[in-house]
Amino acid sequence: MNEQMPLTAIEAEYKKLKAENVNLLKEIQELRILNNWYAEQFKLAQHSRYGTSSEKSEFPEQIGIFNEAEVIADASVPEPTMETVTYKRRKQAGKRDELYAGLPTEQRVHELPEKERVCPVCGGDLHACGHEVLRREIKVIPATVCAVEHVQTVYSCRDCEKASDETNAVPMVKAPVPKPVIQGSGIASASLVAFVLSNKYVLAIPLNRQEEEFKRQDIIISRQTMANWCMYVAAQWLKPIYLLLHKILLLCGILHADETTIQVINEPNRKASSKSYFWVYQTGAYAQEQVALFAYSETRAGKNPREFLLDFSGFLVADAYAGYYALEDYGVILCGCWAHARRKFLDALKTLPKHLWQDSSAHIGRSYCNQLFNLERKYDEEVLNFDERRERRLLESKPIAQAFFAWANGLLPTLHEKGKLKDAVGYAVNQQSRLMNFLLDGRIEISNNRAERAIRPFAIGRNNWMFSYSTAGAESSAIIYSIVETAKANGLVPFKYLEFLFETLPNIPKEQFSDCLPWNPLVKERCKAPT
């Protein structure tokens, strides 16, 4: 018979097993939290890949890319007047005539062949007794290219010619000829350079694709030549306009800011794979002169917005990136983005089965945010000025925001597990003071969507051309995007505005460049987009 273990040995073994059990339970808990977090990330990745990108409350079934026409086609629905087929709304009655009002009209009169102009009753000759317009169509004429010769006329005096001899030269006077946009380039007209820039920076067509398209028209222009044009006009003509716009931007009381990544291959002392950044600074909705400026930097350091916004004092609407926080030390009041806060609660919802949405904390948080956005839409419909908007916000929006933060601050200590819900609630609580700053002035928008819309064309273009080759190229792109987006913000056609600048700036002194800013009446008259 085995001897019994001493009591002290049993106690020691018990304590050892108990400690191991506690450690195992703790490890299981940590693994369970980690597993839930990975499950959330997987669900979000699946939704990002296959689901809709809309932030609406309801999520319709995703339409397949290749069977979209079969899914949405309905033969019983009449053709839309001029809306694209993806729109559900139709143009109002009477809008069709307005659509054709500004277009040149080409008539095609359809007649019977002469031998068929015979009366089917008596056999007599038929004659035209009227016309009927059956339909109107929109005809597309692709861009055409032609050569323009600048011929300079030379004048001389006939009296001097008669009186001249070998010792007296006949005076000659030459007609002035406008200077070209690029000195020494034989083919670069203002319209051609504007066309190349508009294709790349408005339509996101890379230069290599433009090169191929020019070849189809029997025109040989290399992508290197077009790249040189872009950099030349950015530095020579567009940068002075950019600097004028920068001065105007700093005088505005409310700005929006955002940033995104860009890859620059040849940055000094940096790897080609390093991330660089594009920043956008956009004037607020109530600014009389709309400006959207881009800036390139090698890093995301907070010194970049500080240097760009030197001498600016007012409100800055931005996301929760800490790089903007240093601006508060210089009198700038940061305003948080409620769209970012709502988006985080939406991400938390996406990780849950749909039947659990209604009773979830994520749904409650998003509902609070939706109430604020619904009030903003109501104020827009009522066309309130910013003083009236501020008063209504204090009366209606402030109680909702206060209730939201009371709920969020009470919920956060109960969320012990890592996850999207804790991220959303934590984001809101940490940004509470900045999110509440929209109540200070009726001109402040409650979201940073204005800056996100301004930076979206760059993000789309980046997906096509992937990277910039050099820092000089990135800086040129920042300048050109600034001119293009500012033109769009002021209701101008970017191509027409670029063409105007390239025709005008080489032929006027720099002191007159301010006359070429987008809100100048003559500029708007020539370059305005159709309404």
C-alpha positions as CSV (number, residue, x, y, z in Angstrom):
1,M,0.0,0.0,0.0
2,N,1.4,3.4,-1.1
3,E,2.1,5.9,1.6
4,Q,-0.1,8.9,1.7
5,M,1.4,12.3,0.4
6,P,2.2,14.8,3.1
7,L,-0.4,17.5,3.6
8,T,2.0,20.2,2.6
9,A,2.8,18.5,-0.7
10,I,-1.0,18.2,-1.4
11,E,-1.5,21.9,-0.7
12,A,1.5,22.8,-2.9
13,E,0.2,20.6,-5.8
14,Y,-3.3,22.1,-5.3
15,K,-1.9,25.7,-5.5
16,K,0.1,24.7,-8.6
17,L,-2.9,23.2,-10.4
18,K,-5.1,26.2,-9.4
19,A,-2.6,28.6,-10.8
20,E,-2.4,26.6,-14.0
21,N,-6.1,26.6,-14.2
22,V,-6.3,30.4,-13.8
23,N,-3.7,30.9,-16.4
24,L,-5.5,28.5,-18.8
25,L,-8.8,30.3,-18.3
26,K,-7.2,33.6,-18.9
27,E,-5.5,32.3,-22.0
28,I,-8.9,30.9,-23.2
29,Q,-10.5,34.3,-22.6
30,E,-7.8,36.1,-24.5
31,L,-8.0,33.6,-27.4
32,R,-11.8,33.9,-27.5
33,I,-11.5,37.7,-27.7
34,L,-8.9,37.4,-30.4
35,N,-11.0,34.9,-32.3
36,N,-14.0,37.3,-32.1
37,W,-11.9,40.1,-33.4
38,Y,-10.6,38.0,-36.3
39,A,-14.3,37.1,-37.1
40,E,-15.2,40.8,-37.1
41,Q,-12.3,41.6,-39.5
42,F,-13.3,38.7,-41.8
43,K,-17.0,39.9,-41.9
44,L,-15.9,43.4,-42.6
45,A,-13.5,42.2,-45.3
46,Q,-16.3,40.2,-46.9
47,H,-18.7,43.1,-46.8
48,S,-16.0,45.4,-48.2
49,R,-15.4,43.0,-51.1
50,Y,-18.9,41.9,-51.9
51,G,-21.3,44.4,-50.2
52,T,-22.4,47.9,-51.0
53,S,-20.2,50.8,-50.0
54,S,-23.3,52.9,-49.0
55,E,-23.8,53.9,-45.4
56,K,-27.6,53.6,-45.7
57,S,-29.5,51.8,-43.1
58,E,-30.7,49.0,-45.4
59,F,-28.5,46.9,-47.5
60,P,-30.1,45.6,-50.8
61,E,-28.8,42.5,-52.4
62,Q,-25.7,43.1,-54.3
63,I,-26.2,43.1,-58.1
64,G,-23.7,41.0,-60.0
65,I,-21.4,42.9,-62.4
66,F,-22.0,40.7,-65.4
67,N,-25.8,40.2,-65.0
68,E,-26.6,43.8,-64.1
69,A,-28.6,44.5,-67.3
70,E,-30.7,41.3,-66.9
71,V,-31.4,42.1,-63.2
72,I,-32.5,45.7,-63.6
73,A,-34.0,45.5,-67.1
74,D,-37.8,46.1,-67.3
75,A,-39.4,46.4,-70.8
76,S,-42.5,47.9,-69.3
77,V,-40.6,51.0,-68.0
78,P,-40.3,53.8,-70.6
79,E,-36.9,55.1,-71.6
80,P,-35.6,57.8,-69.3
81,T,-35.5,61.3,-70.8
82,M,-31.7,61.9,-70.2
83,E,-31.0,60.3,-66.8
84,T,-28.5,57.5,-66.7
85,V,-30.1,54.1,-66.3
86,T,-28.8,53.6,-62.8
87,Y,-30.9,56.5,-61.5
88,K,-34.3,55.7,-60.2
89,R,-35.6,59.2,-60.4
90,R,-36.8,60.7,-63.7
91,K,-36.5,64.2,-65.0
92,Q,-39.5,66.5,-64.3
93,A,-42.0,67.2,-67.0
94,G,-40.8,70.0,-69.4
95,K,-37.1,69.4,-68.8
96,R,-36.5,67.8,-72.2
97,D,-36.8,71.1,-74.1
98,E,-34.4,72.7,-71.7
99,L,-31.9,69.9,-72.4
100,Y,-31.8,70.6,-76.1
101,A,-31.9,74.4,-75.7
102,G,-28.1,74.9,-75.7
103,L,-27.2,72.4,-78.3
104,P,-26.7,73.0,-82.0
105,T,-29.3,71.2,-84.1
106,E,-28.7,69.1,-87.2
107,Q,-31.8,68.2,-89.1
108,R,-32.1,65.0,-91.2
109,V,-35.1,65.2,-93.5
110,H,-36.2,61.8,-94.7
111,E,-37.9,61.8,-98.2
112,L,-39.3,59.2,-100.5
113,P,-37.2,58.4,-103.6
114,E,-38.5,60.2,-106.6
115,K,-39.7,57.1,-108.3
116,E,-41.9,56.2,-105.3
117,R,-43.7,59.6,-105.2
118,V,-46.8,58.1,-106.8
119,C,-50.3,58.4,-105.5
120,P,-51.5,54.9,-104.6
121,V,-55.1,55.9,-105.6
122,C,-54.9,57.7,-108.9
123,G,-51.2,57.3,-109.9
124,G,-50.6,61.1,-109.8
125,D,-47.4,62.8,-108.6
126,L,-46.9,63.3,-104.8
127,H,-45.6,66.6,-103.5
128,A,-44.3,67.5,-100.0
129,C,-47.0,69.1,-98.0
130,G,-45.5,69.1,-94.5
131,H,-42.9,67.8,-92.1
132,E,-43.2,66.1,-88.8
133,V,-40.4,65.8,-86.1
134,L,-40.7,62.3,-84.9
135,R,-37.8,62.3,-82.4
136,R,-34.7,64.1,-81.1
137,E,-31.5,62.3,-80.4
138,I,-28.1,63.3,-78.9
139,K,-25.3,62.8,-81.4
140,V,-21.7,62.3,-80.2
141,I,-18.9,63.8,-82.3
142,P,-15.6,62.4,-81.0
143,A,-12.7,64.8,-80.4
144,T,-11.0,65.9,-83.7
145,V,-7.5,67.1,-84.1
146,C,-6.3,69.6,-86.6
147,A,-3.1,71.6,-87.2
148,V,-3.1,75.4,-86.6
149,E,-0.6,77.6,-88.4
150,H,0.2,81.0,-86.8
151,V,0.9,83.2,-89.8
152,Q,2.4,86.6,-89.0
153,T,1.5,89.4,-91.3
154,V,4.3,91.9,-92.2
155,Y,3.5,95.5,-93.2
156,S,5.5,98.1,-95.0
157,C,5.0,101.6,-96.3
158,R,4.5,102.1,-100.0
159,D,5.7,105.7,-99.9
160,C,8.9,104.6,-98.3
161,E,9.3,101.8,-100.8
162,K,9.1,104.3,-103.7
163,A,11.6,106.6,-102.1
164,S,14.0,104.0,-100.9
165,D,17.3,103.3,-102.4
166,E,20.1,101.0,-101.4
167,T,21.1,103.2,-98.5
168,N,17.6,103.6,-97.0
169,A,15.9,100.5,-95.6
170,V,12.1,100.2,-95.9
171,P,10.6,100.1,-92.4
172,M,8.7,96.9,-91.6
173,V,5.9,96.4,-89.0
174,K,4.9,92.9,-87.9
175,A,1.5,91.9,-86.4
176,P,1.7,90.7,-82.8
177,V,1.5,87.0,-82.3
178,P,0.3,85.4,-78.9
179,K,3.1,83.7,-77.0
180,P,2.8,79.9,-76.8
181,V,2.1,78.0,-73.6
182,I,5.4,76.2,-73.9
183,Q,8.3,78.0,-75.5
184,G,10.2,76.0,-78.0
185,S,7.5,73.3,-78.4
186,G,6.2,73.1,-81.9
187,I,3.0,71.2,-81.2
188,A,1.9,72.1,-77.7
189,S,-1.1,74.4,-78.1
190,A,-3.1,75.6,-75.1
191,S,-6.0,73.3,-76.0
192,L,-3.7,70.3,-76.5
193,V,-2.0,70.7,-73.1
194,A,-5.3,71.4,-71.4
195,F,-6.7,68.3,-73.0
196,V,-3.9,66.1,-71.7
197,L,-4.2,67.5,-68.2
198,S,-7.9,67.2,-68.2
199,N,-7.7,63.6,-69.3
200,K,-5.3,62.7,-66.5
201,Y,-6.4,64.8,-63.6
202,V,-10.2,64.9,-64.3
203,L,-10.9,61.6,-66.1
204,A,-8.0,59.7,-64.4
205,I,-6.6,58.5,-67.8
206,P,-2.9,57.7,-67.4
207,L,-0.5,59.2,-70.0
208,N,0.4,55.8,-71.5
209,R,-3.3,55.3,-72.4
210,Q,-3.5,58.8,-73.9
211,E,-0.4,58.0,-75.9
212,E,-2.1,54.9,-77.4
213,E,-5.3,56.9,-78.1
214,F,-3.2,59.6,-80.0
215,K,-1.6,56.9,-82.0
216,R,-5.1,55.7,-83.2
217,Q,-5.5,59.2,-84.6
218,D,-2.1,59.1,-86.4
219,I,-0.5,61.5,-83.9
220,I,2.8,60.5,-82.2
221,I,3.1,62.1,-78.8
222,S,5.1,60.1,-76.2
223,R,4.1,59.9,-72.6
224,Q,7.5,61.4,-71.7
225,T,6.7,64.5,-73.7
226,M,3.3,64.8,-72.1
227,A,4.8,64.3,-68.6
228,N,7.2,67.1,-69.4
229,W,4.3,69.4,-70.5
230,C,2.5,68.7,-67.2
231,M,5.5,69.6,-65.1
232,Y,6.4,72.6,-67.1
233,V,2.9,74.3,-67.0
234,A,2.5,73.4,-63.4
235,A,5.7,75.2,-62.4
236,Q,5.5,78.0,-65.0
237,W,1.8,79.0,-65.1
238,L,-0.3,77.1,-62.5
239,K,1.9,77.6,-59.5
240,P,1.4,81.4,-59.4
241,I,-2.4,80.8,-59.4
242,Y,-1.9,78.1,-56.7
243,L,-0.1,80.6,-54.5
244,L,-2.8,83.2,-55.0
245,L,-5.4,80.6,-54.0
246,H,-3.4,79.7,-50.9
247,K,-3.5,83.3,-49.7
248,I,-7.3,83.4,-50.1
249,L,-7.7,80.0,-48.4
250,L,-5.9,81.2,-45.3
251,L,-8.3,84.1,-45.0
252,C,-11.4,81.8,-44.7
253,G,-12.8,81.2,-41.3
254,I,-13.7,77.6,-41.8
255,L,-11.7,74.9,-43.6
256,H,-11.9,71.1,-44.1
257,A,-8.8,68.9,-44.3
258,D,-8.0,65.3,-45.1
259,E,-5.1,63.2,-46.3
260,T,-4.3,60.1,-48.2
261,T,-1.3,58.1,-49.3
262,I,0.8,58.3,-52.5
263,Q,3.8,56.3,-53.5
264,V,6.8,58.3,-54.9
265,I,9.5,56.1,-56.4
266,N,12.5,58.4,-56.3
267,E,12.4,60.2,-53.0
268,P,15.8,61.1,-51.6
269,N,17.1,58.7,-48.9
270,R,13.8,56.7,-48.9
271,K,12.8,53.3,-50.2
272,A,10.6,53.2,-53.3
273,S,7.9,51.4,-51.2
274,S,7.7,54.1,-48.6
275,K,4.4,55.9,-48.1
276,S,4.1,59.6,-48.8
277,Y,1.0,61.7,-48.4
278,F,-1.3,64.1,-50.3
279,W,-3.2,66.6,-48.1
280,V,-6.3,68.5,-49.2
281,Y,-7.6,71.7,-47.7
282,Q,-11.1,72.8,-48.7
283,T,-13.0,76.0,-47.9
284,G,-16.4,75.6,-46.1
285,A,-19.8,75.6,-47.6
286,Y,-20.5,79.2,-46.8
287,A,-17.2,80.6,-48.3
288,Q,-17.9,83.1,-51.0
289,E,-14.8,82.0,-53.0
290,Q,-14.4,78.2,-53.1
291,V,-10.9,76.8,-52.9
292,A,-9.5,73.2,-52.8
293,L,-5.8,72.9,-52.5
294,F,-3.6,69.8,-52.4
295,A,-0.1,69.6,-50.9
296,Y,2.5,66.8,-51.1
297,S,4.7,65.7,-48.2
298,E,7.0,62.8,-47.6
299,T,5.5,62.0,-44.2
300,R,2.3,62.3,-42.3
301,A,3.9,64.4,-39.5
302,G,1.8,67.1,-37.9
303,K,4.3,69.7,-39.0
304,N,2.9,69.5,-42.5
305,P,-0.6,70.9,-41.8
306,R,0.9,73.4,-39.4
307,E,3.3,74.7,-42.1
308,F,0.6,74.8,-44.8
309,L,-1.9,76.6,-42.5
310,L,0.5,79.1,-41.1
311,D,-1.3,82.3,-40.3
312,F,-4.7,80.6,-40.4
313,S,-7.0,81.0,-37.4
314,G,-10.6,79.7,-37.3
315,F,-12.3,76.3,-37.4
316,L,-10.8,73.2,-39.1
317,V,-13.1,70.2,-39.7
318,A,-11.0,67.0,-39.8
319,D,-10.9,63.4,-38.7
320,A,-9.3,62.2,-35.5
321,Y,-5.8,62.0,-36.8
322,A,-3.4,63.3,-34.1
323,G,-1.3,65.3,-36.6
324,Y,-4.0,68.0,-36.6
325,Y,-3.9,68.4,-32.8
326,A,-0.9,70.7,-32.8
327,L,-2.9,73.3,-34.6
328,E,-5.0,73.8,-31.4
329,D,-1.9,75.4,-29.8
330,Y,-2.0,78.1,-32.5
331,G,-5.6,79.2,-32.1
332,V,-7.2,76.8,-34.5
333,I,-10.4,75.1,-33.2
334,L,-10.7,71.5,-34.4
335,C,-14.2,70.2,-35.2
336,G,-14.8,66.4,-35.3
337,C,-16.5,64.5,-38.1
338,W,-19.8,62.9,-37.2
339,A,-19.7,60.9,-40.4
340,H,-16.6,59.1,-39.1
341,A,-18.3,58.4,-35.8
342,R,-21.4,57.0,-37.5
343,R,-19.2,54.9,-39.9
344,K,-17.6,53.2,-36.9
345,F,-20.9,52.2,-35.5
346,L,-21.9,50.9,-39.0
347,D,-18.7,48.8,-39.1
348,A,-19.7,47.3,-35.7
349,L,-23.2,46.5,-37.1
350,K,-21.7,44.7,-40.1
351,T,-20.0,42.2,-37.8
352,L,-23.4,41.1,-36.4
353,P,-26.1,38.9,-37.9
354,K,-28.9,41.1,-39.3
355,H,-31.5,39.7,-36.9
356,L,-29.5,41.2,-34.0
357,W,-29.1,44.7,-35.4
358,Q,-32.2,46.3,-34.1
359,D,-31.4,45.6,-30.4
360,S,-27.7,46.2,-30.6
361,S,-25.7,49.0,-29.0
362,A,-24.2,49.7,-32.4
363,H,-27.7,50.4,-33.8
364,I,-28.4,52.8,-30.9
365,G,-25.1,54.7,-31.5
366,R,-25.8,55.0,-35.2
367,S,-29.4,56.1,-34.6
368,Y,-28.1,59.0,-32.5
369,C,-25.8,60.1,-35.4
370,N,-28.6,59.7,-37.9
371,Q,-30.8,62.0,-35.9
372,L,-28.2,64.8,-36.2
373,F,-27.8,64.2,-40.0
374,N,-31.6,64.2,-40.4
375,L,-31.8,67.6,-38.7
376,E,-29.1,69.0,-41.0
377,R,-31.0,67.9,-44.1
378,K,-34.1,69.5,-42.6
379,Y,-32.2,72.8,-42.1
380,D,-31.0,72.6,-45.7
381,E,-34.6,72.1,-47.0
382,E,-35.7,75.2,-45.0
383,V,-32.8,77.2,-46.5
384,L,-31.6,78.6,-43.1
385,N,-28.8,81.0,-43.0
386,F,-25.9,80.2,-40.7
387,D,-27.2,82.3,-37.8
388,E,-30.6,80.6,-37.9
389,R,-28.9,77.2,-38.2
390,R,-26.8,77.8,-35.1
391,E,-29.9,78.7,-33.1
392,R,-31.8,75.6,-34.3
393,R,-28.8,73.4,-33.5
394,L,-28.6,74.7,-29.9
395,L,-32.3,74.0,-29.6
396,E,-32.6,70.7,-31.4
397,S,-29.2,69.1,-32.1
398,K,-27.5,69.8,-28.8
399,P,-29.9,67.7,-26.6
400,I,-29.4,64.8,-29.0
401,A,-25.6,65.1,-28.9
402,Q,-25.6,65.4,-25.1
403,A,-27.8,62.3,-24.8
404,F,-25.5,60.4,-27.2
405,F,-22.4,61.2,-25.1
406,A,-24.1,60.4,-21.8
407,W,-25.0,57.0,-23.3
408,A,-21.5,56.4,-24.8
409,N,-19.7,57.4,-21.5
410,G,-21.9,55.0,-19.6
411,L,-21.4,52.1,-22.0
412,L,-17.6,52.3,-22.5
413,P,-16.6,51.0,-19.1
414,T,-18.8,47.9,-19.6
415,L,-17.0,47.0,-22.9
416,H,-14.1,44.8,-21.8
417,E,-13.6,42.9,-25.1
418,K,-11.7,44.2,-28.0
419,G,-13.9,44.8,-31.0
420,K,-15.6,47.2,-33.4
421,L,-18.2,48.3,-30.9
422,K,-15.6,49.3,-28.4
423,D,-13.6,51.1,-31.1
424,A,-16.7,53.1,-32.1
425,V,-17.7,54.1,-28.6
426,G,-14.1,54.9,-27.7
427,Y,-13.7,57.0,-30.8
428,A,-16.8,59.1,-29.9
429,V,-15.8,59.5,-26.2
430,N,-12.2,60.6,-27.1
431,Q,-13.5,63.1,-29.7
432,Q,-16.4,64.4,-27.6
433,S,-15.2,68.0,-27.3
434,R,-14.3,68.3,-30.9
435,L,-17.5,66.6,-32.1
436,M,-19.5,69.1,-30.0
437,N,-17.7,72.1,-31.6
438,F,-20.2,72.2,-34.6
439,L,-22.5,74.0,-32.2
440,L,-20.2,77.0,-32.0
441,D,-20.9,78.4,-35.5
442,G,-23.7,77.7,-38.0
443,R,-21.3,77.7,-40.9
444,I,-19.5,74.5,-39.6
445,E,-20.6,71.3,-41.3
446,I,-21.0,68.3,-39.0
447,S,-19.0,66.0,-41.3
448,N,-15.8,66.2,-43.2
449,N,-17.4,64.8,-46.4
450,R,-16.5,68.0,-48.2
451,A,-12.8,67.3,-48.0
452,E,-13.3,63.6,-48.7
453,R,-15.2,64.5,-51.9
454,A,-12.3,66.8,-52.9
455,I,-9.7,64.1,-52.4
456,R,-11.7,61.3,-54.1
457,P,-10.6,62.2,-57.7
458,F,-7.0,61.9,-56.7
459,A,-7.7,58.5,-55.1
460,I,-9.4,57.3,-58.3
461,G,-6.5,58.5,-60.4
462,R,-4.0,56.9,-58.1
463,N,-5.6,53.5,-58.7
464,N,-4.9,54.0,-62.5
465,W,-1.4,55.5,-62.5
466,M,-0.3,53.8,-59.3
467,F,2.6,56.1,-58.3
468,S,4.6,59.3,-59.0
469,Y,8.1,58.9,-60.3
470,S,9.7,61.8,-58.5
471,T,9.0,64.4,-55.8
472,A,8.8,67.1,-58.5
473,G,6.1,65.0,-60.3
474,A,4.2,64.7,-57.0
475,E,4.4,68.4,-56.4
476,S,3.2,69.2,-60.0
477,S,0.3,66.8,-59.5
478,A,-0.7,68.6,-56.3
479,I,-0.7,71.9,-58.1
480,I,-2.7,70.6,-61.1
481,Y,-5.3,68.8,-58.9
482,S,-5.7,72.0,-56.9
483,I,-6.5,74.1,-60.0
484,V,-8.9,71.4,-61.4
485,E,-10.8,70.8,-58.1
486,T,-11.0,74.6,-57.5
487,A,-12.4,75.0,-61.0
488,K,-15.0,72.4,-60.3
489,A,-15.9,73.8,-56.9
490,N,-16.7,77.2,-58.7
491,G,-18.9,75.7,-61.4
492,L,-16.3,75.8,-64.2
493,V,-15.4,73.2,-66.8
494,P,-11.8,72.2,-65.9
495,F,-10.7,71.8,-69.6
496,K,-12.1,75.2,-70.5
497,Y,-10.4,76.8,-67.5
498,L,-7.1,75.2,-68.2
499,E,-7.3,76.2,-71.8
500,F,-8.1,79.8,-70.8
501,L,-5.2,79.9,-68.4
502,F,-2.7,78.6,-71.0
503,E,-3.9,81.1,-73.5
504,T,-3.9,84.1,-71.2
505,L,-1.1,83.8,-68.6
506,P,1.8,83.7,-71.1
507,N,0.5,87.0,-72.6
508,I,-0.1,89.1,-69.5
509,P,2.1,90.4,-66.7
510,K,2.1,88.5,-63.4
511,E,0.5,91.5,-61.7
512,Q,-2.7,90.6,-63.6
513,F,-2.8,86.9,-62.8
514,S,-5.3,87.6,-60.1
515,D,-7.8,88.5,-62.8
516,C,-7.7,84.9,-63.9
517,L,-9.0,83.3,-60.7
518,P,-12.1,81.1,-61.1
519,W,-14.6,83.6,-59.7
520,N,-13.7,86.5,-62.0
521,P,-16.9,87.3,-64.0
522,L,-15.1,87.1,-67.4
523,V,-13.6,83.7,-66.4
524,K,-17.0,82.4,-65.3
525,E,-18.7,83.6,-68.5
526,R,-16.2,81.8,-70.7
527,C,-15.6,78.6,-68.6
528,K,-18.8,78.0,-66.7
529,A,-20.2,74.5,-66.7
530,P,-23.8,74.0,-68.1
531,T,-26.5,74.1,-65.5
